[in-house]
Amino acid sequence: MRMTIIIIILLLTVSGCEWLSEEHEVITLDELNRLRCEWQEPKVTRWFYIGSDDGYHTFVHRDLPGDKLYEVKISEFTIDNPTYVSSNEANWVIMPWGPTYGVCKQ
């Protein structure tokens, strides 16, 4: 029985919301504008809006070597339909940033 409980705890820990434990880097709008056009691997990179909470919009930049989390003050950046931060990737909104973003092609 003890082994079963340990296995369940390990499974929940490993498969849980690991990204929630990572620190979000608070950046300015100018820094976000610069970062939107930087990437390591054009075939992998994606930006997601994952929600807003406590006065900040939260974004995930998925690229090699791994996800980076950023927060921008709500007062600096407008989101048309803000939502609460969600760990469910199905609720995330893909942002049109990265290698195919028009501003980055210039």
CYANA upper distance limits for C-alpha pairs under 8 A (distance plus 0.5 A):
  1 MET  CA      5 ILE  CA      6.93
  2 ARG  CA      6 ILE  CA      6.78
  3 MET  CA      7 ILE  CA      6.64
  4 THR  CA      8 ILE  CA      6.68
  5 ILE  CA      9 ILE  CA      6.66
  6 ILE  CA     10 LEU  CA      6.64
  7 ILE  CA     11 LEU  CA      6.61
  8 ILE  CA     12 LEU  CA      6.67
  9 ILE  CA     13 THR  CA      6.59
 10 LEU  CA     14 VAL  CA      6.54
 11 LEU  CA     15 SER  CA      6.38
 11 LEU  CA     16 GLY  CA      8.47
 12 LEU  CA     16 GLY  CA      5.93
 14 VAL  CA     18 GLU  CA      8.10
 17 CYS  CA     21 SER  CA      7.96
 17 CYS  CA     87 SER  CA      7.04
 18 GLU  CA     22 GLU  CA      7.57
 20 LEU  CA     87 SER  CA      8.13
 22 GLU  CA     69 LEU  CA      8.30
 23 GLU  CA     69 LEU  CA      7.67
 24 HIS  CA     58 THR  CA      8.49
 24 HIS  CA     68 LYS  CA      8.19
 24 HIS  CA     69 LEU  CA      5.32
 24 HIS  CA     70 TYR  CA      5.62
 24 HIS  CA     71 GLU  CA      6.71
 25 GLU  CA     69 LEU  CA      6.69
 25 GLU  CA     70 TYR  CA      5.24
 25 GLU  CA     71 GLU  CA      6.49
 26 VAL  CA     70 TYR  CA      6.27
 26 VAL  CA     71 GLU  CA      5.13
 26 VAL  CA     72 VAL  CA      6.48
 27 ILE  CA     31 GLU  CA      6.45
 27 ILE  CA     32 LEU  CA      7.14
 27 ILE  CA     70 TYR  CA      7.17
 27 ILE  CA     71 GLU  CA      6.59
 27 ILE  CA     72 VAL  CA      6.05
 28 THR  CA     32 LEU  CA      6.77
 28 THR  CA     72 VAL  CA      6.45
 28 THR  CA     73 LYS  CA      7.90
 28 THR  CA     76 GLU  CA      7.98
 29 LEU  CA     33 ASN  CA      6.62
 29 LEU  CA     72 VAL  CA      7.19
 29 LEU  CA     76 GLU  CA      6.60
 29 LEU  CA     77 PHE  CA      7.24
 30 ASP  CA     34 ARG  CA      6.88
 31 GLU  CA     35 LEU  CA      6.62
 32 LEU  CA     36 ARG  CA      6.54
 32 LEU  CA     72 VAL  CA      8.35
 33 ASN  CA     37 CYS  CA      7.85
 34 ARG  CA     38 GLU  CA      7.60
 36 ARG  CA     47 TRP  CA      8.49
 36 ARG  CA     97 TRP  CA      6.00
 36 ARG  CA     98 GLY  CA      6.14
 36 ARG  CA    104 CYS  CA      8.33
 37 CYS  CA     97 TRP  CA      7.46
 37 CYS  CA     98 GLY  CA      5.73
 37 CYS  CA     99 PRO  CA      7.26
 37 CYS  CA    101 TYR  CA      8.15
 37 CYS  CA    103 VAL  CA      8.35
 37 CYS  CA    104 CYS  CA      5.68
 38 GLU  CA     98 GLY  CA      7.33
 39 TRP  CA     45 THR  CA      6.86
 39 TRP  CA     63 ASP  CA      7.27
 39 TRP  CA     98 GLY  CA      7.42
 39 TRP  CA     99 PRO  CA      8.16
 40 GLN  CA     45 THR  CA      7.86
 40 GLN  CA     63 ASP  CA      6.99
 40 GLN  CA     64 LEU  CA      6.45
 41 GLU  CA     45 THR  CA      6.52
 41 GLU  CA     63 ASP  CA      7.09
 41 GLU  CA     64 LEU  CA      6.91
 42 PRO  CA     98 GLY  CA      8.08
 42 PRO  CA     99 PRO  CA      6.44
 44 VAL  CA     62 ARG  CA      7.79
 44 VAL  CA     63 ASP  CA      6.13
 44 VAL  CA     64 LEU  CA      7.67
 45 THR  CA     61 HIS  CA      7.60
 45 THR  CA     62 ARG  CA      5.90
 45 THR  CA     63 ASP  CA      4.85
 45 THR  CA     64 LEU  CA      7.90
 45 THR  CA     98 GLY  CA      7.29
 46 ARG  CA     61 HIS  CA      6.39
 46 ARG  CA     62 ARG  CA      5.64
 46 ARG  CA     63 ASP  CA      7.15
 46 ARG  CA     94 ILE  CA      7.73
 46 ARG  CA     95 MET  CA      8.01
 46 ARG  CA     97 TRP  CA      7.75
 46 ARG  CA     98 GLY  CA      7.20
 47 TRP  CA     59 PHE  CA      7.41
 47 TRP  CA     60 VAL  CA      6.25
 47 TRP  CA     61 HIS  CA      5.08
 47 TRP  CA     62 ARG  CA      6.69
 47 TRP  CA     94 ILE  CA      6.43
 47 TRP  CA     95 MET  CA      5.77
 47 TRP  CA     96 PRO  CA      7.87
 47 TRP  CA     97 TRP  CA      6.76
 47 TRP  CA     98 GLY  CA      7.85
 48 PHE  CA     59 PHE  CA      5.98
 48 PHE  CA     60 VAL  CA      5.65
 48 PHE  CA     61 HIS  CA      7.01
 48 PHE  CA     62 ARG  CA      8.41
 48 PHE  CA     92 TRP  CA      6.50
 48 PHE  CA     93 VAL  CA      5.83
 48 PHE  CA     94 ILE  CA      5.04
 48 PHE  CA     95 MET  CA      5.91
 49 TYR  CA     57 HIS  CA      8.05
 49 TYR  CA     58 THR  CA      6.62
 49 TYR  CA     59 PHE  CA      5.04
 49 TYR  CA     60 VAL  CA      7.07
 49 TYR  CA     92 TRP  CA      6.24
 49 TYR  CA     93 VAL  CA      5.59
 49 TYR  CA     94 ILE  CA      6.98
 49 TYR  CA     95 MET  CA      7.11
 50 ILE  CA     57 HIS  CA      8.36
 50 ILE  CA     58 THR  CA      6.22
 50 ILE  CA     59 PHE  CA      6.16
 50 ILE  CA     60 VAL  CA      7.52
 50 ILE  CA     83 THR  CA      8.37
 50 ILE  CA     84 TYR  CA      8.27
 50 ILE  CA     85 VAL  CA      5.91
 50 ILE  CA     86 SER  CA      6.41
 50 ILE  CA     87 SER  CA      8.16
 50 ILE  CA     89 GLU  CA      8.34
 50 ILE  CA     91 ASN  CA      7.74
 50 ILE  CA     92 TRP  CA      5.27
 50 ILE  CA     93 VAL  CA      7.08
 51 GLY  CA     57 HIS  CA      6.43
 51 GLY  CA     58 THR  CA      6.06
 51 GLY  CA     59 PHE  CA      8.00
 51 GLY  CA     82 PRO  CA      6.90
 51 GLY  CA     83 THR  CA      5.42
 51 GLY  CA     84 TYR  CA      5.20
 51 GLY  CA     85 VAL  CA      4.25
 51 GLY  CA     86 SER  CA      6.79
 51 GLY  CA     92 TRP  CA      7.96
 52 SER  CA     56 TYR  CA      6.02
 52 SER  CA     57 HIS  CA      4.74
 52 SER  CA     58 THR  CA      6.34
 52 SER  CA     74 ILE  CA      8.36
 52 SER  CA     82 PRO  CA      6.79
 52 SER  CA     83 THR  CA      6.34
 52 SER  CA     84 TYR  CA      5.56
 52 SER  CA     85 VAL  CA      5.88
 53 ASP  CA     57 HIS  CA      7.13
 53 ASP  CA     58 THR  CA      8.39
 53 ASP  CA     84 TYR  CA      6.56
 53 ASP  CA     85 VAL  CA      6.86
 55 GLY  CA     73 LYS  CA      6.44
 55 GLY  CA     74 ILE  CA      6.05
 55 GLY  CA     75 SER  CA      8.39
 56 TYR  CA     71 GLU  CA      6.24
 56 TYR  CA     72 VAL  CA      5.84
 56 TYR  CA     73 LYS  CA      4.91
 56 TYR  CA     74 ILE  CA      5.49
 57 HIS  CA     71 GLU  CA      5.97
 57 HIS  CA     72 VAL  CA      5.81
 57 HIS  CA     73 LYS  CA      6.75
 57 HIS  CA     74 ILE  CA      6.32
 57 HIS  CA     77 PHE  CA      8.46
 58 THR  CA     69 LEU  CA      7.61
 58 THR  CA     70 TYR  CA      6.21
 58 THR  CA     71 GLU  CA      5.02
 58 THR  CA     72 VAL  CA      7.17
 58 THR  CA     85 VAL  CA      7.73
 59 PHE  CA     69 LEU  CA      6.31
 59 PHE  CA     70 TYR  CA      5.66
 59 PHE  CA     71 GLU  CA      6.79
 60 VAL  CA     67 ASP  CA      6.87
 60 VAL  CA     68 LYS  CA      6.17
 60 VAL  CA     69 LEU  CA      5.13
 60 VAL  CA     70 TYR  CA      6.82
 61 HIS  CA     67 ASP  CA      6.08
 61 HIS  CA     68 LYS  CA      5.67
 61 HIS  CA     69 LEU  CA      6.90
 61 HIS  CA     70 TYR  CA      8.33
 62 ARG  CA     66 GLY  CA      6.68
 62 ARG  CA     67 ASP  CA      4.95
 62 ARG  CA     68 LYS  CA      7.07
 63 ASP  CA     67 ASP  CA      6.55
 63 ASP  CA     68 LYS  CA      8.49
 72 VAL  CA     76 GLU  CA      7.44
 72 VAL  CA     77 PHE  CA      7.49
 73 LYS  CA     77 PHE  CA      7.25
 74 ILE  CA     78 THR  CA      7.09
 86 SER  CA     91 ASN  CA      7.19
 86 SER  CA     92 TRP  CA      7.81
 88 ASN  CA     92 TRP  CA      7.67
 96 PRO  CA    100 THR  CA      8.00
 96 PRO  CA    101 TYR  CA      6.40
 97 TRP  CA    101 TYR  CA      5.34
 98 GLY  CA    104 CYS  CA      7.44
 99 PRO  CA    104 CYS  CA      6.93
 99 PRO  CA    105 LYS  CA      7.57
100 THR  CA    104 CYS  CA      7.71
100 THR  CA    105 LYS  CA      7.49
101 TYR  CA    105 LYS  CA      7.12
102 GLY  CA    106 GLN  CA      7.60
